[in-house]
Amino acid sequence: MSRSLLLSLTPLAAMALSGCLSTATSLVTAPVRVGAKAVDMATTSQSEADENRGRAMRKRDEKIAKLQKRYSRRIEACNRGETAACSEASQISGEIEALRAER
């Protein structure tokens, strides 16, 4: 092979090998990236845990507020003499106390 032909093919070879090198690098690092992604998906970060806890607390507080409204209506009915409303108010009161105890 002549020297000029070799010099003209060198840039082409370098470009071809750079693609191979990039592919090889991607193949070598792929298992590490997949493993890291699996660990990330399997674990819950502290901020995610805090968000979940806050969401659960808000839902519980909303449920308590709804139960308190129902309780107030049932107590009013009980005070008017509706005996069934008295037992319902007692049941609702138990639900409220159970939700409050979850904290």
C-alpha positions in Angstrom: 0.0 0.0 0.0 1.3 3.4 -0.8 1.9 5.9 1.9 -0.6 8.4 0.4 -3.4 5.9 0.3 -2.7 5.0 3.9 -2.8 8.6 5.0 -6.1 9.2 3.2 -7.7 6.1 4.8 -6.5 7.0 8.4 -9.3 9.7 9.0 -11.9 7.3 7.7 -10.7 4.5 9.9 -10.7 6.9 12.9 -14.3 7.9 12.2 -15.3 4.3 11.8 -13.6 3.2 15.1 -15.1 6.1 17.0 -18.5 4.7 16.3 -17.4 1.3 17.5 -15.9 2.8 20.6 -19.1 4.7 21.4 -21.1 1.5 21.0 -18.7 -0.5 23.1 -18.9 2.1 25.9 -22.7 2.0 25.8 -22.7 -1.8 26.0 -20.2 -1.8 28.9 -22.1 0.8 31.0 -25.6 -0.5 30.2 -25.7 -3.1 33.1 -24.6 -0.5 35.6 -27.3 1.9 34.4 -30.0 -0.8 34.5 -28.9 -1.9 38.0 -29.0 1.7 39.3 -32.5 2.2 37.8 -33.8 -1.0 39.4 -32.4 0.1 42.8 -33.9 3.5 42.4 -37.3 2.1 41.5 -37.2 -0.4 44.4 -36.4 2.1 47.1 -38.4 5.0 48.4 -36.5 8.2 49.0 -37.0 10.2 52.2 -38.8 13.0 50.2 -41.1 10.4 48.6 -41.9 8.9 52.0 -42.6 12.4 53.4 -44.9 13.2 50.5 -46.8 9.9 51.0 -47.1 10.5 54.8 -48.4 14.0 54.2 -50.9 12.8 51.6 -52.2 10.1 54.0 -52.5 12.7 56.8 -54.5 15.1 54.6 -56.8 12.3 53.5 -57.3 11.3 57.1 -58.0 14.9 58.2 -60.5 15.3 55.3 -62.3 12.1 56.4 -62.4 13.3 60.0 -63.8 16.6 58.9 -66.6 14.9 57.0 -67.3 12.6 59.9 -67.5 15.6 62.3 -70.1 17.2 60.1 -72.2 14.0 60.1 -71.7 13.7 63.8 -73.0 17.3 64.4 -76.1 16.6 62.3 -76.7 13.3 64.1 -76.3 15.0 67.6 -78.8 17.7 66.6 -81.2 15.0 65.5 -80.6 13.1 68.8 -81.3 16.3 70.8 -84.6 16.6 68.9 -85.5 13.1 70.2 -84.5 10.8 67.3 -83.2 7.8 69.1 -81.6 6.2 66.0 -79.6 9.4 65.5 -78.1 9.0 68.9 -76.7 5.5 68.1 -75.4 6.8 64.8 -73.7 9.7 66.5 -72.1 7.3 68.9 -70.8 5.1 66.0 -69.5 8.2 64.2 -67.7 9.4 67.3 -66.0 6.0 67.6 -64.8 6.3 63.9 -63.5 9.8 64.6 -61.6 8.6 67.7 -60.1 5.6 65.8 -58.9 7.9 63.0 -57.3 10.3 65.5 -55.6 7.4 67.2 -53.8 6.5 64.0 -51.5 9.5 64.3 
